[in-house]
Amino acid sequence: MSPAGFRLEVHEALSSTSDEVIRLAEAGGPDGIAILARQQTAGRGTKGRAWQGPSGNLHLSVLLRPDEPMRLAPQWSFLAAVALADALLPFLPAPSLLTLKWPNDLMLGGAKAAGILAETGTDGAGNLAWVCLGIGVNLAQAPEVPGRTTASLAGLGIVPPAPEAFAADLLTALDRRRAERRVDGFGPILAAWLARGPVAGAPLAIRRQGAEIAGRFAGLAEDGRLLLDTGGRVEAFASGEVA
């Protein structure tokens, strides 16, 4: 049964749940379509990286139609990360196991356990017409990611939920967080992300345009840009990859 506001469709296998959602978005599909594949054969992550999709893990993409200015699009990645943390926390023996890594990773015990890819489309006036939130979570298995350590719920000794059951929990959390944003704005979402993000002042380095910039975490700007104290000044980054 789909949570209120969503229609969950379950497929045995798809090449990419996000490709299917984007196809539906461009064909005029309504807000709230959620596509789950029990197995995903050609998933993708940030910067076009492949995201493995074995059975037992979550491969879910959701279509939202916020009807708002395009400049607000980055907020949806943070909202999805916070909702994902909401859904995962009840399964963990210690909340401290879960942290969020800018801009789109969820970590368990310091290792990557989930990723979020937000893709968008515009209308004729250049406004945000749709958002596709592609969410992959290592529930049962932790596939290898080059250069990264990975984790799964099962690998931590936790009996993982079935992907369909966890998808329902996640959609409920998404609905609750977007209702909160609609009433109270982005501030509470940002605060919830920061509560799971790096400690203020923690050493941090960001890779962008072939260079690495080191500094200390100074929070997030109101629009979600990463703030890095590089010694003498605080710089804001809209893109890049935290080392």
N, C-alpha and C positions, 0 to 999 in steps of 0.2 A: 504494500500500500504506500502510495507516494505522500509525503508531507504536504500540508496545505500550501498552495501556491506553486507547486512543482508537479511535473509529470515525468516520472522515471521510466525510461525504456531500457530494458536489459537485453543485450546481445551476447551470443556465445563468443563471437570473435569479431573484431573490427581491425582495420589497419590503424585507424586513429579516431578516437572519440571526438577530438576537437575538429577534425576535418568534417565529420558528420554534422556537428553542431553548426559550424560555419556555413555549410551547405544549406542547412535549414534556415539559418539567420538570413542569408542572402535571398532565400525563396520566400521570406515573409513570415517565418515561423514565430510563434508567440513567446513572450517572456515565460520562463519557468521550465522549458524543455531541458531534461537531464538525460544524457546518454551514458550508460555504463556498459563496458565490455568485460566479460569474464577473462578474456585474453586479448591483448593488443599487440599487433605485429609490427607496427611502424610508428610508435609514439615518438613525440619529440619534446625536448625541453628548451631552455633558454639558449640563444645563439645557434639554434638548429641542431643541438646535440640529440642523439638518439636516447630514448627513454624506454628501457626494456619493460615488457608487460606480461610477466608470467601469471598463470592462474593462481588465485588466492590473494593477489594484491588488488588494490583499488585503481581502476582506470575510469575516470569520470570526467565528463565535460558538461558544463551548464550554460544555457543561454539566458542572458539577462538583457532587458531593454530599459535602461535607466532614464532615457529622455532628458539629457542634461548636457551642459557644455563639454566639449572634448577635453578641456584642461583638467577635468575631474577624473578622467579615466584612470590615472595611476592609483587612485584611492581603492579601486576594486581588488587589486592584488593584495593590499594590506588587509582589507575586510575578509578576503578569502582565507588568508593565513590565520587571522584571529579566529574565524569560525572553525577552521580545521583544528586549531589548538583546543578550542572548546569541545569538539567532538572526540578528540583523542585522550584528553586528560582523565576521563573516568576509567580508562583501561590501565592507567599507569600506577605502579605502587608508590611512586614519589613524584609530585608535580615538578620537582627540580630537574628531572630527567629531560624535560621538554624545553627547548629554546628555539627562538626564531632568528634566522640569519637573513640580513638584507641582501637582495630585495625579495626573494621568493622561495626560500628553503625552510623546512622544518627539520630540526635536529633532535635526535634521541641519544642521550649520553654523548653528545658532541659529534655524532655521525649523522650523515644525511639520511632521513627516513621518508621525506616527502618533498615534492616540488610543485610549484604552481606556475602556469603559463597563462597570462591574460592576453587575449587578442581582441581587437576592436574593429568596428566598422563605422563609417560616418554616413550621415544623410546628405541631402542635396545642399543644405545650408552649412555643412561642415561641423554639425553637432554629433554627439555620440549616439549612434543609432542602435548599436548592440555591443555587448561584451560577451566573449566566450571565455569562461574560466575552465582551463584544463588542469585537473588535479590528479596526481599520482601519489599513492601512499603504499609503502612497503609494509603490508600487514603480515603476510606469511613468509615472504622471502626478501632477501636484500641483494638484488643484482649488483654486480660490480659496476662502478662508475670510474673511468680513468682519472687518476689523480685525487680521488676522494675516498674516504672511508664511508661505508654505508651501514645502516641498521634496519631492523624490522621489529615489529612487536614480538613475533615468534622467537626471534634471536635473543630477545631479552627475557625469555621464559614466560611470556604472556600468551595465553590462548587467544589467538586473533579472532575477531568477529568475521562472519561471512561478508564479502564485499557489498552485497545488496543491503545487509543490515546496517553496515557502517555508512553506506551512501545515504540511507534514510536519516541517520543521526546527523550527518554532515549537512544535508539539505535543511533540516530543522534548525541547525545552528546558523546557516547562511540566512535563512528567513528572519531569524531573531536579530542578527547583527545588521541586516539591511533595514529592518524596521527601526532599530536604534539609530542608525545613521539618518534615516528620513526624519525622525523626530528631533534628535539632538545634534545632528551634524557629524562631521568626521572626527571631532575631538576625542570622544570616548573610544573610537576604534584605534586611533593613534596611541592613546594612553594604554590600551590593552596590548597593543603590539610592543610598546616599549617595556611593559612589565615582563615580557618574555624575551626581549632582545638583549643586546650586549649591555654590560654594566657601564654606566657613565665613566669615562676616562680610561676604559680598557684599550690596550694597544690594538690597532686595526690597520690593515692595508687594503687598498682597493686597486684593482688592475683595470686600466682603461686605455684604449688606443695604443697598446703595446708598452705602456709604462706602468710602474707600480708606485703608488703614492702612499706613504706611511704616515700615521698620526695616531690620534686617540679619539675614541667615539665621543661625539658631542651631542648625540641625539638625532632627531629627525625634524626637518622643517615641516611646516603646516601642510605642505603638498606631498610629503613623503620622501623628499630628497634626503640623502644621507649627509649628515653634518660631521666633518672630520677636522679636528684641531691639529693642524700641521706644524704647530710651533709658531706662535705669534699671530695667527689668524685662523678663523674657522671657514672652511670651504664647503660648499654644497654640491653634491653630485646627484644628477638625475639618472645616470646609468653607470654601469661598471660591474665588476665582480669582486666581492670581498674575498680576500685570500684566506 
